[in-house]
Amino acid sequence: MKKKSLFRASMFVCAVLVASISVPALSAYQEKNTSNEPELITVADKQDEPVTAKEAGPEAGRKPPFNLADQQHIDSGKAMYMRTCAGYCHGGTGEGGRAPSFRKRDDLDPAYAYKTIVNGRVASDVMPVFGHSFTSDQVWELVSYLLYLGTQKD
C-alpha cells in the first residue's frame, strides 16, 4: 500500500509542477494571440513588411533607387516634408528658421542629406533621427524634394 500512495503522491507533485509551468505560459500566449488561431510568421510575411531606412543599412544611402528629379517622387517627398520638417524647423517653403534653409542651394550632396535624415545630427544644430520612421525610398523622396527646393530662387 505504501508504494501506491508514494506513487500517487509523486504523480500529484509532477502534475502540480506541470500545471504551474504551463498555465502562465498559456495565459501569456492567449493575451498575445487573441484570435485563437496559431500565430505563424512566414518568410513571405516578413518580405511584405516595410524595412526602415535604419534597418536597410548604409548601402541604401549610397545611390538613390530612382531619378531624384522625377516629379512624382518630389511630390511624395514634399508631402512628408510638410508633415515632419516644415512646421518647427525648416519652414513651409524650405526657407529655414530654427534649422538651415534649403532654398537657393546647389551644394546639397544627396548622399549626405540621406545620411543626415536617417541618423540625425547633434551639434550646434540638432536634427532628430528619422531612420526608424521612414523607409529608404521615403528618405530618398525627401532628398528629392530638398534638391528641388534648392533650385527655387524665390
C-alpha positions as CSV (number, residue, x, y, z in Angstrom):
1,M,0.0,0.0,0.0
2,K,2.8,2.4,0.8
3,K,4.2,2.0,-2.8
4,K,0.8,3.0,-4.3
5,S,0.5,6.1,-2.1
6,L,4.1,7.1,-2.7
7,F,3.5,6.7,-6.5
8,R,0.3,8.8,-6.3
9,A,2.0,11.5,-4.3
10,S,4.8,11.7,-6.8
11,M,2.3,11.8,-9.7
12,F,0.4,14.6,-7.9
13,V,3.6,16.6,-7.4
14,C,4.5,16.2,-11.1
15,A,1.0,17.3,-12.2
16,V,1.2,20.4,-10.0
17,L,4.7,21.3,-11.4
18,V,3.5,20.9,-15.0
19,A,0.4,22.9,-14.3
20,S,2.4,25.7,-12.6
21,I,4.6,25.9,-15.6
22,S,2.1,25.6,-18.4
23,V,-0.8,27.7,-17.1
24,P,1.2,31.0,-17.0
25,A,2.7,30.3,-20.4
26,L,-0.7,29.6,-21.9
27,S,-2.1,32.7,-20.3
28,A,0.7,34.8,-21.8
29,Y,0.1,33.2,-25.2
30,Q,-3.6,33.9,-25.0
31,E,-3.1,37.5,-24.1
32,K,-0.8,37.9,-27.1
33,N,-2.9,35.9,-29.5
34,T,-6.5,37.0,-29.2
35,S,-7.6,35.4,-32.5
36,N,-7.5,31.8,-31.0
37,E,-5.5,30.8,-34.1
38,P,-1.9,29.9,-34.0
39,E,0.4,32.7,-34.9
40,L,2.5,31.7,-37.9
41,I,5.1,34.1,-39.3
42,T,6.4,33.1,-42.7
43,V,9.3,34.4,-44.8
44,A,6.7,35.8,-47.2
45,D,5.1,37.8,-44.4
46,K,8.4,39.3,-43.4
47,Q,9.1,40.4,-47.1
48,D,5.9,42.4,-47.2
49,E,6.8,44.4,-44.1
50,P,8.4,47.8,-44.9
51,V,12.1,48.0,-43.9
52,T,13.1,51.2,-42.2
53,A,16.0,53.2,-43.6
54,K,17.9,52.4,-40.4
55,E,17.3,48.6,-41.0
56,A,18.3,48.9,-44.7
57,G,21.8,50.0,-43.6
58,P,24.4,52.3,-45.1
59,E,24.2,50.7,-48.6
60,A,20.7,52.1,-49.1
61,G,22.1,55.6,-48.7
62,R,24.8,55.5,-51.3
63,K,22.7,55.6,-54.5
64,P,19.1,56.6,-55.0
65,P,16.9,53.8,-56.4
66,F,15.1,56.3,-58.7
67,N,15.6,59.6,-60.5
68,L,15.6,62.3,-57.9
69,A,14.2,64.8,-60.5
70,D,11.1,62.7,-61.0
71,Q,8.1,64.9,-60.2
72,Q,6.1,62.0,-58.6
73,H,8.9,61.4,-56.1
74,I,9.4,65.1,-55.5
75,D,5.6,65.4,-54.7
76,S,5.8,62.4,-52.3
77,G,8.8,64.0,-50.6
78,K,7.0,67.3,-50.3
79,A,4.1,65.6,-48.5
80,M,6.4,64.0,-46.0
81,Y,8.4,67.3,-45.6
82,M,5.2,69.2,-44.8
83,R,4.3,66.7,-42.1
84,T,7.7,66.3,-40.5
85,C,10.1,69.1,-41.4
86,A,8.2,72.3,-42.2
87,G,6.4,73.4,-39.1
88,Y,9.1,73.8,-36.5
89,C,12.4,73.5,-38.2
90,H,12.9,74.2,-41.9
91,G,9.8,76.3,-42.8
92,G,7.0,75.5,-45.1
93,T,8.9,76.6,-48.2
94,G,12.3,75.5,-47.1
95,E,13.4,79.0,-46.0
96,G,14.8,77.8,-42.7
97,G,14.1,79.2,-39.3
98,R,15.4,77.1,-36.4
99,A,17.3,75.0,-38.9
100,P,19.1,75.6,-42.2
101,S,17.4,76.8,-45.3
102,F,17.2,74.6,-48.4
103,R,16.3,77.3,-50.9
104,K,18.9,78.6,-53.4
105,R,21.2,75.7,-52.5
106,D,23.0,73.9,-55.2
107,D,25.6,72.4,-52.9
108,L,23.4,69.8,-51.2
109,D,25.0,66.4,-51.6
110,P,22.2,63.8,-51.9
111,A,24.1,61.0,-50.0
112,Y,24.9,63.5,-47.2
113,A,21.3,64.6,-47.0
114,Y,20.1,61.0,-46.9
115,K,22.6,60.1,-44.1
116,T,21.6,63.2,-42.1
117,I,17.9,62.4,-42.3
118,V,18.5,58.8,-41.3
119,N,20.9,59.4,-38.5
120,G,20.0,62.8,-37.3
121,R,22.6,65.3,-36.1
122,V,23.7,66.6,-32.7
123,A,25.9,69.7,-32.9
124,S,25.2,73.4,-32.8
125,D,22.0,72.5,-34.7
126,V,20.1,69.4,-33.6
127,M,18.2,67.2,-36.0
128,P,16.1,64.2,-34.9
129,V,16.7,60.7,-36.2
130,F,14.2,59.7,-38.9
131,G,15.8,56.4,-39.9
132,H,13.3,54.4,-37.8
133,S,10.3,56.3,-39.1
134,F,10.9,56.2,-42.9
135,T,11.8,53.5,-45.4
136,S,14.9,54.1,-47.5
137,D,12.7,55.1,-50.5
138,Q,10.8,57.6,-48.4
139,V,14.1,59.2,-47.3
140,W,15.2,59.4,-50.9
141,E,11.9,61.1,-51.7
142,L,12.6,63.6,-49.0
143,V,16.0,64.2,-50.5
144,S,14.4,64.7,-54.0
145,Y,12.2,67.4,-52.5
146,L,15.1,69.1,-50.8
147,L,17.1,69.1,-54.0
148,Y,14.0,70.6,-55.7
149,L,13.8,73.3,-53.0
150,G,17.5,74.1,-53.8
151,T,16.5,75.1,-57.3
152,Q,13.9,77.6,-56.1
153,K,15.1,81.1,-56.2
154,D,12.0,82.8,-54.8
